[in-house]
Amino acid sequence: MDQLNYEDQLFDKENYADNVVRGREFQSCTFRNCDFANSTFTGNKFLDCSFDGCNLSMMKLDQSTLNDVAFKNCKVLGVNFSKCTDFLFSVGFDNCTLDYSSFMGKKMVKTKFANSKLKEVTFADAVLTGSTFNDCDLDNAIFNRTDLGAVNFARAFNFSIDPELNNVKKAIFSSQGLEGLLTRHQLKVV
């Protein structure tokens, strides 16, 4: 990447694994089937971009801006999104594997998660009001002091949320999902 600014560009099957890229701006760019594994993208801006079929496992995005960024069919293992810039942070995930990633302390109002695996993802101290988790596996995801007001969990599964430690006011749960709210009390729902 020799330019500082990229606009309306398609990056197809590019390999950035283990590379370091700093100070670049990507506006309305599409990354398709690219490999970002173990890369460091510090201080970059991704504005209105999409990642489709990419491997972003262990990618470092410290001090990077993610504004209106869509991830589809991506492997996003162990990415610490909490290190991204807070200003304008907005992302969405469809059919992604986000296991072991972190959104700790992020404000993510109306974020859409669909058809994704979020095993042991950290949402501690995050604001997720109005977000949706459609057909998402939240196995051992961490919700602690998380604002889950009006979040739609109706089609989420394997979650464990303590209503005493999180704001769940107006959150939506299916009757099958109620067990995930009672884990702390060791009650069995039959």
Secondary structure, DSSP 4 states (H G I P E B T S, - for coil): ---SEEES-EEES-B-TT-EEES-EEES-EEES-B-TT-EEET-EEES-EEES-B-TT-B-TT-EEESEEEES-B-TT-BGGGS-STT--EEEES-B-TT-B-TT-B-TT-EEES-B-TT-B-TT-B-TT-EEET-B-TT-B-SS-B-TT-B-TT-BS----TTTSB-TT-B--GGGGGGGSGGGT----
